[in-house]
Amino acid sequence: MQVIDWDLAVATGTRLVRPGPQVSREEARQAVVELRRLSREAEGYVREFTRIEAEAPPQPATVVDRPGWIRANAEGFRVVLEPLTERMANRRNPPPALLTAVGSRVTGVEVGAVLAFLATRVLGQYELFLPPDPSGQAPTGRLTLVAPNIVHAERELGVHARDFRLWVCLHEETHRVQFTGVPWLREYVRSQMTEFLLAADLDLQTLLDRLKQAVDAVADAVRGGESTLLDAIQSDEQKAVLDRLTAVMTLVEGHGDFVMDAVGPSVVPSVAEIRGKFQHRREGGSRFDRTLRRLLGIDLKMKQYAEGSAFVHAVVDAVGMEGFNRVWTSPETLPTQAEFADPAAWIARVVNPREIPSAAAN
């Protein structure tokens, strides 16, 4: 059973996505070469600063255009959704084949449209979920940089190209260091995502109810409300899982922003100008653009950057990088949602836990 027609999603996304900035063939080649070089350079800075070591050797970044990003993410989503697809296929009373076929095509068009929107905005990402490698030799994740979007952003902001590219690489390389240097982190995120998907209510009436809620969420977002599609379609059980997922993603995104800003001044001369202009760009856009960002939860991601970065700043200031790195010990040492607002509580729980007096001491 196919929940989403992925071929149609890719075809729709690549047809709808806007072309990148006008560059010559030589300018495009030089941008690709420089991004690959700067990603390797950034990895050295990040590992030295964060003191996170990985057993796997560093891999060069994969540099793509907008259609390439769409294809890569469709493959990643297919891998993530596989447990849900298998569960639906094994149901005792599966929906009629015609309904499934029509639904998968409709959803494929919708997913393709969302990918086309996002493909013009993403500068880079660490892809956690890749199709299985038959040889078993490929790395478990991949750092991807979207060259047209980076070139477009640096031109729009009017900043130094090399500085901006290195600044972006610092953030994205931090994610690669996190997920290759913390052995349990990738599997934890994968298991939480699987649990989130499998907690979905799959009966037809519930799906219809969720669809109505999604329509209401769209209407509220257009009116300027705070509704998101994710809020509209999740069950109560999924909300508990989402809290854990949000906590870990707030940490990794905030840590990425912290490292980018901490390392930046020593290797990116114009970092202050870049940060100021980029923050203004994050908050801007047309009303339509802001509505889509809110509806898709992108504004929530921006909030995660700020909350997570503030948490990392406070902890490193209080207990140093070695103390902060206790956060990577296990899932139990991750900060809770409440601890992001109260870093001292996390420090007391994880870095400086009070010893419980033994019975013999009484």
VOPAPA-298448 format. One record per residue (C-alpha): residue number from 0; x, z, y. Coordinates in Angstrom, 3 decimals. Each point is the difference from the previous one (the first is absolute). Layout:
% VOPAPA-298448
(NUM; (X; Z; Y));
...
This chain:
% VOPAPA-298448
(0; (0.000; 0.000; 0.000));
(1; (1.301; -0.922; 3.450));
(2; (-1.123; 2.265; 2.853));
(3; (1.691; -2.189; 2.621));
(4; (0.764; -3.716; -0.245));
(5; (3.651; 0.355; 0.973));
(6; (0.717; -3.724; 0.064));
(7; (-2.843; -0.426; 2.467));
(8; (1.217; 2.983; 2.014));
(9; (3.460; -1.572; 0.357));
(10; (-1.468; -3.422; 0.803));
(11; (-2.317; 1.514; 2.622));
(12; (2.728; 2.129; 1.543));
(13; (2.556; -2.789; 0.261));
(14; (-2.658; -2.313; 1.481));
(15; (-1.167; 2.499; 2.631));
(16; (3.328; 1.551; 1.031));
(17; (1.296; -1.106; 3.370));
(18; (3.371; -1.773; 0.086));
(19; (3.018; 1.961; 1.178));
(20; (1.945; -0.550; 3.228));
(21; (1.565; -3.382; 0.681));
(22; (3.631; 0.038; -1.136));
(23; (2.434; -2.680; -1.005));
(24; (1.177; -0.304; -3.575));
(25; (3.402; 1.387; 1.028));
(26; (-1.557; 2.965; 1.868));
(27; (-2.077; 0.818; -3.080));
(28; (3.063; -0.200; -2.256));
(29; (2.016; 2.260; 2.296));
(30; (-2.826; 2.561; 0.172));
(31; (-0.209; 0.161; -3.811));
(32; (3.774; 0.374; -0.368));
(33; (0.183; 2.716; 2.658));
(34; (-2.930; 1.979; -1.388));
(35; (1.563; 0.056; -3.450));
(36; (3.323; 1.146; 1.452));
(37; (-1.572; 2.641; 2.237));
(38; (-2.073; 1.388; -2.861));
(39; (3.191; 0.703; -1.960));
(40; (1.606; 1.495; 3.083));
(41; (-3.043; 2.179; 0.651));
(42; (-0.031; 1.295; -3.569));
(43; (3.477; 1.465; 0.471));
(44; (-1.051; 1.772; 3.187));
(45; (-3.158; 1.352; -1.629));
(46; (1.705; 1.328; -3.135));
(47; (2.705; 1.703; 2.040));
(48; (-2.508; 1.647; 2.327));
(49; (-2.649; 1.012; -2.537));
(50; (2.478; 1.031; -2.726));
(51; (-2.246; -1.545; -2.639));
(52; (1.922; -1.744; -2.759));
(53; (-1.404; -2.561; -2.422));
(54; (1.262; -0.994; -3.428));
(55; (-1.121; -3.617; 0.388));
(56; (2.361; -2.311; 1.927));
(57; (-1.354; -1.282; 3.334));
(58; (-1.849; -3.305; -0.119));
(59; (-0.140; -2.556; 2.819));
(60; (-3.233; -0.095; 1.985));
(61; (-2.464; -2.776; -0.750));
(62; (-0.827; -1.901; 3.198));
(63; (-3.357; -1.822; -0.001));
(64; (-2.361; -1.890; 2.258));
(65; (-3.664; 0.933; 0.483));
(66; (-1.361; -1.930; -3.017));
(67; (2.810; 1.516; -2.086));
(68; (-1.093; 3.488; 1.051));
(69; (-3.599; -0.809; -0.976));
(70; (1.045; -1.227; -3.456));
(71; (2.228; 3.029; -0.596));
(72; (-2.703; 2.478; 0.998));
(73; (-2.668; -1.711; -2.072));
(74; (2.275; 0.469; -3.024));
(75; (0.570; 3.627; 0.930));
(76; (-3.706; 0.682; 0.401));
(77; (-0.676; -1.656; -3.350));
(78; (2.438; 2.437; -1.654));
(79; (-1.505; 3.010; 1.794));
(80; (-3.569; -0.945; -0.950));
(81; (0.786; -0.757; -3.651));
(82; (-1.202; 3.425; -1.302));
(83; (-3.363; -0.479; 1.730));
(84; (-0.318; -3.561; -1.317));
(85; (0.678; 1.183; -3.562));
(86; (-2.533; 2.801; 0.311));
(87; (-2.717; -2.364; 1.218));
(88; (0.778; -2.486; -2.785));
(89; (-0.400; 2.737; -2.641));
(90; (-3.338; 1.315; 1.224));
(91; (-2.839; 0.044; -2.511));
(92; (-2.388; -1.695; 2.422));
(93; (2.057; -2.370; 2.131));
(94; (-1.771; -1.832; 2.832));
(95; (-1.222; -3.544; -0.689));
(96; (2.769; -2.617; -0.077));
(97; (-1.596; -1.995; 2.816));
(98; (-0.189; 3.077; 2.233));
(99; (3.638; 0.813; -0.745));
(100; (1.158; -3.551; 0.686));
(101; (-1.853; -0.228; 3.310));
(102; (1.083; 3.489; 1.025));
(103; (3.661; -0.644; -0.747));
(104; (-0.035; -3.156; 2.137));
(105; (-1.749; 1.692; 2.893));
(106; (2.471; 2.884; -0.175));
(107; (2.879; -2.472; -0.299));
(108; (-0.993; -1.628; 3.289));
(109; (-0.339; 3.407; 1.686));
(110; (3.386; 1.224; -1.262));
(111; (1.597; -3.273; 1.066));
(112; (-1.367; 0.407; 3.529));
(113; (1.394; 3.560; 0.215));
(114; (3.401; -1.148; -1.285));
(115; (0.033; -2.793; 2.601));
(116; (-0.614; 2.585; 2.744));
(117; (2.676; 2.385; -1.250));
(118; (2.543; -2.774; -0.668));
(119; (0.421; -0.547; 3.734));
(120; (0.740; 3.674; 0.698));
(121; (2.172; 1.412; -2.775));
(122; (3.706; -0.029; 0.877));
(123; (1.206; 1.194; -3.375));
(124; (-0.842; 2.194; -2.950));
(125; (1.383; 1.422; -3.207));
(126; (-2.090; -1.494; -2.800));
(127; (-0.498; 2.684; -2.626));
(128; (-2.107; -1.998; -2.417));
(129; (1.340; -3.252; -1.377));
(130; (-1.140; -2.067; -2.993));
(131; (1.747; 1.041; -3.239));
(132; (3.401; -1.595; -0.543));
(133; (0.262; -1.382; -3.576));
(134; (3.781; 0.397; 0.027));
(135; (-0.165; 3.615; 1.165));
(136; (2.904; -0.659; 2.360));
(137; (-1.782; -0.300; 3.343));
(138; (-0.142; 3.025; 2.328));
(139; (-3.211; 2.021; 0.001));
(140; (-0.638; -0.632; 3.706));
(141; (0.909; -2.505; 2.669));
(142; (0.727; 0.220; 3.717));
(143; (-1.766; -2.838; 1.822));
(144; (0.512; -1.020; 3.625));
(145; (-2.421; -2.428; 1.690));
(146; (2.291; -2.125; 2.166));
(147; (-2.646; -1.772; 2.163));
(148; (-1.610; 3.307; 0.972));
(149; (3.315; 1.607; 0.898));
(150; (0.985; -3.006; 2.142));
(151; (-3.461; -0.041; 1.619));
(152; (0.149; 3.730; 0.788));
(153; (3.482; -0.089; 1.503));
(154; (-0.991; -2.948; 2.206));
(155; (-3.292; 1.602; 1.049));
(156; (1.747; 3.255; 0.876));
(157; (2.927; -1.720; 1.711));
(158; (2.597; 2.130; -1.808));
(159; (3.468; -0.700; -1.409));
(160; (-0.518; -1.913; -3.259));
(161; (2.842; 1.506; -2.035));
(162; (-0.829; 3.540; 1.131));
(163; (-3.679; -0.406; -0.831));
(164; (0.716; -1.452; -3.430));
(165; (2.350; 2.843; -0.900));
(166; (-2.522; 2.534; 1.317));
(167; (-2.705; -1.438; -2.275));
(168; (2.409; -0.050; -2.951));
(169; (0.804; 3.689; 0.506));
(170; (-3.652; 0.928; -0.533));
(171; (-0.577; -2.277; -2.977));
(172; (3.297; 0.904; -1.679));
(173; (-0.996; 3.650; 0.252));
(174; (-2.945; -0.784; -2.269));
(175; (2.280; -1.737; -2.484));
(176; (2.322; 3.020; -0.001));
(177; (-2.956; 2.354; -0.494));
(178; (-1.445; -1.821; -2.981));
(179; (3.302; -0.841; -1.695));
(180; (1.613; 3.387; 0.687));
(181; (-2.918; 2.280; -0.941));
(182; (-0.646; -0.705; -3.706));
(183; (-3.560; 1.354; -0.230));
(184; (-1.370; -1.368; 3.299));
(185; (-1.000; -3.521; -1.050));
(186; (-1.780; 1.180; -3.155));
(187; (-1.785; 2.737; 1.953));
(188; (-1.382; -2.499; 2.514));
(189; (-0.973; -2.385; -2.828));
(190; (-1.790; 2.741; -1.959));
(191; (-1.906; 1.171; 3.076));
(192; (-1.111; -3.546; 0.772));
(193; (-1.126; -0.488; -3.591));
(194; (-1.917; 3.289; 0.081));
(195; (-1.615; -1.047; 3.282));
(196; (-1.155; -3.311; -1.464));
(197; (-1.273; 1.458; -3.266));
(198; (-2.021; 2.604; 1.885));
(199; (-2.167; -2.809; 1.388));
(200; (-3.692; -0.110; -0.899));
(201; (-0.527; -3.341; -1.711));
(202; (-3.749; -0.210; -0.656));
(203; (-1.812; -2.787; 1.821));
(204; (-2.251; 2.202; 2.148));
(205; (2.966; 2.052; 1.221));
(206; (1.918; -3.162; 0.830));
(207; (-2.990; -1.283; 2.011));
(208; (-0.238; 3.320; 1.845));
(209; (3.704; -0.126; 0.817));
(210; (-0.406; -3.562; 1.270));
(211; (-2.701; 1.183; 2.410));
(212; (2.280; 2.818; 1.154));
(213; (2.794; -2.518; 0.552));
(214; (-2.319; -2.122; 2.176));
(215; (-0.926; 3.115; 1.983));
(216; (3.710; 0.799; 0.426));
(217; (0.649; -3.471; 1.400));
(218; (-2.855; 0.407; 2.475));
(219; (1.283; 3.426; 1.088));
(220; (3.560; -1.295; 0.462));
(221; (-1.260; -2.867; 2.168));
(222; (-1.818; 2.554; 2.168));
(223; (3.271; 1.898; 0.433));
(224; (-0.562; 2.659; -2.649));
(225; (2.564; 1.487; -2.374));
(226; (-1.381; -1.362; -3.293));
(227; (2.293; -1.771; -2.452));
(228; (-0.817; -2.019; -3.094));
(229; (1.905; 2.467; -2.161));
(230; (-2.113; 2.903; 1.223));
(231; (-3.157; -1.968; -0.728));
(232; (0.671; -1.016; -3.592));
(233; (1.718; 3.005; -1.557));
(234; (-1.587; 2.657; -2.188));
(235; (0.436; 3.764; 0.462));
(236; (2.482; 0.055; -2.878));
(237; (1.976; -2.804; 1.619));
(238; (0.188; 1.898; 3.275));
(239; (1.991; 2.789; -1.684));
(240; (2.457; -2.532; -1.432));
(241; (0.214; -1.762; 3.342));
(242; (1.036; 3.264; 1.653));
(243; (3.035; 0.139; -2.317));
(244; (0.804; -3.665; 0.571));
(245; (-0.326; 0.413; 3.756));
(246; (2.370; 2.989; -0.090));
(247; (2.775; -1.831; -1.842));
(248; (-0.363; -3.150; 2.115));
(249; (0.028; 2.062; 3.194));
(250; (3.284; 1.489; -1.175));
(251; (1.711; -3.283; -0.923));
(252; (-1.226; -1.797; 3.134));
(253; (0.914; 2.888; 2.277));
(254; (3.399; 0.337; -1.664));
(255; (0.542; -3.727; 0.584));
(256; (-0.789; 0.329; 3.694));
(257; (2.176; 3.112; 0.310));
(258; (3.007; -1.688; -1.603));
(259; (-0.487; -3.143; 2.078));
(260; (0.030; 1.988; 3.242));
(261; (2.779; 2.375; -1.063));
(262; (2.426; -2.684; -1.184));
(263; (-1.035; -2.536; 2.625));
(264; (1.852; 1.362; 3.068));
(265; (3.380; -0.258; -1.722));
(266; (-0.405; -3.564; -1.328));
(267; (-2.762; -1.600; 2.102));
(268; (1.083; 0.054; 3.683));
(269; (-3.447; -0.866; 1.410));
(270; (-1.987; 2.288; -2.316));
(271; (-1.736; 1.913; 2.822));
(272; (-1.331; -3.220; 1.526));
(273; (-1.087; -1.305; -3.410));
(274; (-1.816; 3.201; -0.939));
(275; (-1.874; 0.161; 3.304));
(276; (-1.129; -3.617; -0.074));
(277; (-0.860; 0.070; -3.705));
(278; (-2.133; 3.120; 0.352));
(279; (-1.923; -1.656; 2.814));
(280; (-0.492; -3.074; -2.214));
(281; (-1.324; 2.167; -2.851));
(282; (-2.671; 1.428; 2.265));
(283; (-1.031; -3.286; 1.633));
(284; (-1.790; -3.137; -1.101));
(285; (-3.405; -1.522; 0.637));
(286; (-3.250; 1.850; -0.700));
(287; (-0.451; -2.095; -3.146));
(288; (3.523; 0.860; -1.132));
(289; (-0.519; 3.716; 0.639));
(290; (-3.311; -0.073; -1.897));
(291; (1.611; -1.611; -3.050));
(292; (2.897; 2.437; 0.095));
(293; (-2.378; 2.950; 0.053));
(294; (-2.246; -1.476; -2.690));
(295; (2.909; -0.744; -2.359));
(296; (1.579; 3.401; 0.569));
(297; (3.058; -1.370; 1.830));
(298; (-0.484; 2.473; 2.834));
(299; (0.113; 2.762; -2.622));
(300; (3.401; -1.330; -1.068));
(301; (1.207; 0.249; 3.611));
(302; (-1.208; 3.604; 0.065));
(303; (1.966; 0.608; -3.206));
(304; (3.183; -1.195; 1.689));
(305; (-0.447; 2.537; 2.799));
(306; (-1.075; 2.978; -2.139));
(307; (2.611; -0.607; -2.664));
(308; (2.815; -0.538; 2.497));
(309; (-0.885; 3.193; 1.876));
(310; (0.043; 1.934; -3.287));
(311; (3.423; -1.363; -1.003));
(312; (1.406; 0.709; 3.480));
(313; (-1.178; 3.607; -0.115));
(314; (1.301; 0.665; -3.510));
(315; (3.412; -1.622; 0.561));
(316; (0.393; 1.912; 3.269));
(317; (-0.797; 3.252; -1.805));
(318; (1.832; -0.320; -3.347));
(319; (2.157; -3.143; 0.259));
(320; (-0.046; -3.152; -2.098));
(321; (0.904; 1.851; -3.183));
(322; (-2.943; 2.337; 0.440));
(323; (-2.351; -2.862; 0.793));
(324; (1.109; -1.919; -3.104));
(325; (-1.580; 2.726; -2.103));
(326; (-3.186; -1.977; 0.679));
(327; (1.163; -2.577; -2.577));
(328; (0.365; 2.542; -2.827));
(329; (-3.392; -0.623; -1.632));
(330; (-3.636; -0.743; 0.866));
(331; (-0.526; 3.751; 0.420));
(332; (2.472; 0.101; 2.915));
(333; (-1.830; -2.671; 2.005));
(334; (-1.638; 1.352; 3.158));
(335; (-3.741; 0.487; -0.028));
(336; (-2.228; -1.382; 2.737));
(337; (-0.084; 3.453; 1.615));
(338; (3.806; 0.328; -0.143));
(339; (0.510; -3.188; 1.988));
(340; (-1.513; 1.879; 2.935));
(341; (1.905; 3.185; -0.905));
(342; (3.547; -0.903; -1.166));
(343; (0.968; 3.679; -0.022));
(344; (-2.517; 0.574; -2.801));
(345; (1.660; -2.721; -2.097));
(346; (3.442; 1.493; 0.686));
(347; (-1.240; 3.436; -1.056));
(348; (-1.516; -1.420; -3.200));
(349; (2.761; -2.386; -1.080));
(350; (3.294; 0.761; 1.761));
(351; (-0.201; 3.765; 0.476));
(352; (-2.572; 1.282; -2.514));
(353; (-0.356; 3.769; -0.127));
(354; (1.007; 1.504; -3.283));
(355; (-2.754; 1.919; -1.794));
(356; (1.282; 3.513; -0.793));
(357; (0.444; 0.576; -3.711));
(358; (-1.831; 2.767; -1.833));
(359; (3.303; 1.790; -0.620));
(360; (0.643; 0.310; 3.711));
(361; (-3.203; 1.957; 0.539));
